[in-house]
Amino acid sequence: MKGWLIAAAWWSGVAYVLGNAIFALWNPQAWMRAAWTARRGFDPGAESEGDVRCMGVFFAIVGLGMGYLAAKLTLRLIS
């Protein structure tokens, strides 16, 4: 049961990070204004869409890595 809770936490993290990535790449200005986005440490005065898109690419890479690890954990729990 503990393993499944950990897997669920990983999958929810994957959804959150990929949601941030998609939103940052799709609409950078709205991403800066949204309260739910992970923008800690990001300069709120920066109006550069390129910076936000770069952060979106970073989140996409992190999300894919987390998804890979979550899939490995889930497959290990299934077998």
C-alpha positions in Angstrom: 0.0 0.0 0.0 2.8 2.4 0.8 4.4 1.9 -2.6 1.1 2.8 -4.3 0.8 6.0 -2.3 4.4 6.9 -3.3 3.5 6.1 -7.0 0.4 8.2 -6.8 2.4 11.1 -5.4 4.9 10.8 -8.2 2.2 10.7 -10.8 0.5 13.8 -9.3 3.9 15.5 -9.4 4.3 14.6 -13.0 0.9 16.1 -13.8 1.8 19.3 -12.0 5.2 19.8 -13.6 3.9 19.0 -17.1 0.9 21.3 -16.6 3.3 24.0 -15.7 5.4 23.2 -18.8 2.5 23.2 -21.2 1.0 26.4 -19.7 4.4 28.2 -19.7 5.1 27.3 -23.4 1.5 28.0 -24.5 0.8 31.3 -22.8 3.9 32.8 -21.0 2.2 36.0 -19.8 -0.7 34.2 -18.2 1.8 31.8 -16.6 3.4 34.8 -14.9 0.1 35.9 -13.5 -1.3 32.5 -12.4 -1.2 31.7 -8.7 -0.8 27.9 -9.1 2.4 27.9 -11.2 5.8 27.0 -9.9 7.5 30.3 -10.3 9.5 30.6 -7.1 12.7 32.4 -7.6 11.6 33.8 -10.9 11.8 37.6 -11.2 8.2 38.8 -11.4 9.3 42.0 -13.1 10.7 40.2 -16.0 8.4 40.5 -19.0 10.5 38.3 -21.3 8.5 35.6 -22.9 11.7 33.9 -23.8 12.6 33.4 -20.1 9.2 31.9 -19.4 9.4 29.6 -22.4 12.9 28.5 -21.3 11.5 27.6 -17.9 8.7 25.7 -19.7 11.3 23.6 -21.5 13.0 23.0 -18.2 9.8 21.9 -16.6 9.0 19.6 -19.6 12.4 17.9 -19.3 11.9 17.5 -15.5 8.4 16.2 -16.1 9.5 13.6 -18.6 12.2 12.4 -16.2 9.8 12.2 -13.4 7.3 10.4 -15.6 10.0 7.8 -16.5 10.8 7.2 -12.8 7.1 7.0 -12.0 6.5 4.5 -14.8 9.4 2.4 -13.6 8.0 2.4 -10.0 4.5 1.6 -11.2 5.7 -1.3 -13.3 7.7 -2.6 -10.4 4.6 -2.5 -8.2 2.5 -4.3 -10.8 4.9 -7.2 -11.3 
